[in-house]
Amino acid sequence: MSTPTNAISALLAERIAAGDFPSAVYLIAERGREVFADALGNAVVDPRRIEATVDTIYDLASLTKPLLTGLLFARRIEDDEVRLDSLVSHYLPEFDRTDKKTITIRELLTHSSGLPAWRPLYILAEGKREQTLSAIANLGLDYEPGTRVVYSDLGFIVLGLLLERLAGKSLAQLAEREIFEPLSLHHTFFNPEAAMQTGIAACEIGNAYEREMCGNTNGSGYKNWRQELIWGQVHDGNAYFLGGAAGHAGLFSTAAETLAIANQFTGSQTKLLKPATCELFRINLTVGLEEARSFAWQLAETKDSAAGPELPRNSFGHSGFTGTSCWNDPKRERVFILLTNRTHARSLPFANINSVRRRFHSLAVSALDKRYGDSG
């Protein structure tokens, strides 16, 4: 049975009181097992208050990128179905054009493809999912592939669609067959059933943040913005447009089941990969560029990363826009999960919680070291 740590719970309670987020659930594990966990605040504030529990389900947002899309691609690398330096245009003819035909799977996985960070595909594709790839392919590149690292939702949307093209199945079907069922996950999914809503942390009212990004704060232009409380639906507008399941966002889960997936990236814990494959997640594939990126993850050696100073440089992690994060220390086999819903019950701008994440990791490392008498 895992227990809270006073220092971490106090930190998060303080930030809840300050209005950074209405709820937080954390889980800290070592060698595949939970050690510390707690739940604080209210997962839902309005229309009624529902307290967070350690079993609250959160919209993981961009944690979908490594936990699902990255994991599925690692399996295909193992099976030699694709290779890291395979050309995307080989599988997606939409990318067989002068500026994009040399983009590789490696560059998509490491955010070095040249694709823009974000665009409203629900507008560019004219509301038609089948036009998504063409809409992305029609965009100009922001830089020459392989020369920079610029975080890109669009790159992982392409990876999700590539997985679907390869398998002839939906991303949700692939996830169910290759991840959820083998790991016996019962509270991890795309598109939660309506009956589960009260067990899910709520998000933003409508699409105010994305409307600002599109310059549509006055309500003109695009007419299909969600107006209601986003609660039990994916928060990300592009993922919602794509049917709730996309390569960049859409995954919902609890802290415990997030840990079950995160353990698959550690050689001694994985059930879904060969242990040797797990080396890919701790190797810098973007040496000399803006960020240190491994296979679908950011590395702690990245300047000012959310890992903080206490995690080893080859630790790998990711965050999600809704206020989620997951970091792995592969040497000590430690996993640090922090789930919040910073997009709920707060006016714009949303709080930047990277400093909270860094402090969380430092306190978590201290608690583990103290528990086990191990400072190294």
Long-range contacts (C-beta under 8 A, 24 or more apart in sequence): 2-27, 2-28, 2-34, 2-35, 2-36, 2-37, 3-36, 3-37, 4-36, 4-37, 4-38, 5-36, 5-38, 5-363, 5-364, 5-367, 7-363, 7-366, 7-367, 8-36, 8-38, 8-360, 8-363, 8-364, 8-367, 9-38, 9-40, 11-356, 11-359, 11-360, 11-363, 12-38, 12-40, 12-41, 12-356, 12-360, 13-40, 13-41, 15-351, 15-353, 15-356, 16-40, 16-41, 19-346, 19-351, 20-340, 20-342, 20-351, 20-353, 20-356, 21-323, 21-340, 21-341, 21-342, 21-344, 21-346, 21-351, 21-353, 22-341, 22-344, 22-345, 22-346, 23-52, 23-56, 23-201, 23-340, 23-341, 23-344, 24-52, 24-338, 24-339, 24-340, 25-52, 25-53, 25-54, 25-56, 25-58, 25-254, 25-255, 25-338, 25-339, 25-340, 26-255, 26-336, 26-337, 26-338, 26-339, 26-360, 26-364, 27-54, 27-255, 27-256, 27-258, 27-259, 27-335, 27-337, 28-334, 28-335, 28-336, 28-337, 28-364, 28-367, 28-368, 29-259, 29-263, 29-334, 29-335, 29-337, 30-332, 30-333, 30-334, 30-335, 30-368, 30-372, 31-268, 31-269, 31-333, 32-263, 32-266, 32-268, 32-269, 32-333, 34-256, 34-259, 35-368, 35-371, 36-364, 36-367, 36-368, 37-255, 43-200, 43-201, 43-202, 43-341, 44-198, 44-201, 44-202, 44-231, 44-344, 45-202, 45-344, 45-345, 46-202, 46-229, 46-345, 47-229, 50-198, 52-201, 54-254, 54-255, 54-256, 55-187, 55-199, 55-254, 55-256, 56-199, 56-200, 56-201, 56-254, 56-339, 57-187, 57-192, 57-196, 57-199, 57-200, 57-201, 57-252, 57-253, 57-254, 58-200, 58-201, 58-252, 58-253, 58-254, 58-255, 58-322, 58-324, 58-339, 58-340, 58-341, 59-200, 59-201, 59-203, 59-234, 59-235, 59-251, 59-252, 59-320, 59-322, 59-324, 59-341, 60-249, 60-251, 60-252, 60-253, 60-258, 60-320, 60-322, 60-324, 60-339, 61-235, 61-236, 61-249, 61-320, 61-321, 61-322, 61-324, 62-153, 62-248, 62-249, 62-318, 62-319, 62-320, 62-321, 62-324, 63-251, 63-258, 63-318, 63-319, 63-320, 63-324, 63-325, 63-326, 64-156, 64-239, 64-246, 64-247, 64-248, 64-249, 64-250, 64-251, 64-320, 65-156, 65-247, 65-248, 65-249, 65-296, 65-318, 66-265, 66-281, 66-296, 66-297, 66-316, 66-318, 66-326, 67-251, 67-258, 67-261, 67-262, 67-318, 67-326, 68-171, 68-175, 68-179, 68-247, 68-251, 68-261, 69-156, 69-159, 69-160, 69-163, 69-247, 69-248, 69-296, 70-109, 70-281, 70-295, 70-296, 70-297, 71-179, 71-261, 71-264, 71-265, 71-272, 71-273, 71-296, 72-163, 72-174, 72-175, 72-178, 72-179, 73-105, 73-109, 73-159, 73-163, 73-295, 73-296, 74-273, 74-277, 74-280, 74-295, 74-296, 75-178, 75-272, 75-273, 76-163, 76-166, 77-277, 77-280, 78-273, 78-274, 78-277, 81-166, 82-166, 84-109, 84-295, 88-158, 88-162, 91-162, 91-165, 91-166, 92-133, 92-137, 92-158, 92-161, 92-162, 92-165, 94-133, 94-134, 94-136, 94-137, 95-133, 95-137, 95-158, 97-137, 99-140, 99-141, 100-137, 100-141, 100-145, 102-145, 103-145, 104-145, 104-146, 105-159, 105-162, 106-285, 107-145, 107-146, 107-155, 108-155, 108-156, 108-158, 108-159, 109-155, 109-159, 109-285, 109-293, 109-295, 109-296, 110-149, 110-285, 110-286, 110-293, 110-294, 110-295, 111-149, 111-150, 111-151, 111-152, 111-155, 111-291, 111-293, 112-145, 112-146, 112-147, 112-148, 112-149, 112-150, 112-286, 112-289, 112-293, 113-141, 113-145, 113-152, 113-155, 114-141, 114-142, 114-143, 114-144, 114-145, 114-147, 114-148, 115-139, 115-141, 115-142, 115-152, 115-154, 115-155, 115-158, 116-141, 116-142, 116-152, 116-154, 117-142, 117-150, 117-151, 117-152, 117-153, 117-154, 118-152, 118-153, 118-154, 118-213, 118-238, 119-154, 120-210, 120-213, 120-214, 120-222, 120-237, 120-238, 121-154, 121-157, 121-238, 121-241, 121-242, 122-222, 122-224, 122-237, 122-238, 122-240, 122-241, 123-214, 123-221, 123-222, 125-241, 127-224, 127-241, 129-241, 129-242, 129-243, 132-157, 132-161, 132-242, 133-158, 133-161, 147-289, 148-289, 148-290, 149-286, 149-289, 149-290, 149-291, 149-293, 150-290, 151-291, 153-236, 153-238, 153-248, 153-249, 154-248, 156-246, 156-247, 156-248, 157-238, 157-242, 157-246, 157-247, 157-248, 158-247, 159-247, 160-242, 160-245, 160-246, 160-247, 160-248, 161-247, 163-247, 170-243, 170-245, 171-245, 171-246, 171-247, 172-244, 172-245, 175-245, 175-251, 178-272, 179-261, 179-272, 182-271, 182-272, 183-257, 183-260, 183-261, 183-264, 183-271, 183-272, 185-253, 185-257, 185-260, 185-261, 186-257, 187-253, 187-254, 187-257, 188-251, 188-252, 188-253, 188-254, 188-257, 188-258, 188-260, 188-261, 189-251, 189-252, 189-253, 190-234, 190-244, 190-245, 190-250, 190-251, 190-252, 191-233, 191-234, 191-243, 191-244, 191-245, 191-250, 192-232, 192-252, 194-232, 196-232, 197-231, 197-232, 200-231, 200-232, 200-252, 201-339, 201-341, 201-344, 202-229, 202-230, 202-231, 202-341, 202-344, 202-345, 203-229, 203-230, 203-231, 203-235, 203-322, 203-341, 203-343, 203-344, 204-229, 204-230, 204-235, 204-343, 204-344, 205-229, 205-230, 206-230, 207-237, 208-348, 209-343, 209-348, 209-350, 210-237, 212-348, 235-321, 235-322, 235-343, 236-321, 249-320, 249-321, 255-337, 255-339, 258-326, 258-337, 258-339, 259-335, 259-337, 262-326, 262-328, 262-335, 262-337, 263-335, 265-297, 265-316, 265-328, 265-330, 266-328, 266-330, 266-333, 266-335, 267-330, 268-333, 269-333, 278-330, 281-316, 281-328, 281-330, 282-314, 282-315, 282-316, 282-330, 283-314, 297-328, 300-327, 304-354, 306-354, 306-357, 306-358, 306-361, 307-358, 307-361, 308-357, 308-358, 308-359, 308-360, 308-361, 308-362, 309-358, 309-362, 310-361, 310-362, 310-365, 310-366, 311-336, 311-361, 311-365, 319-354, 319-357, 323-350, 323-353, 325-357, 327-361, 332-368, 334-365, 334-368, 336-360, 336-361, 336-364
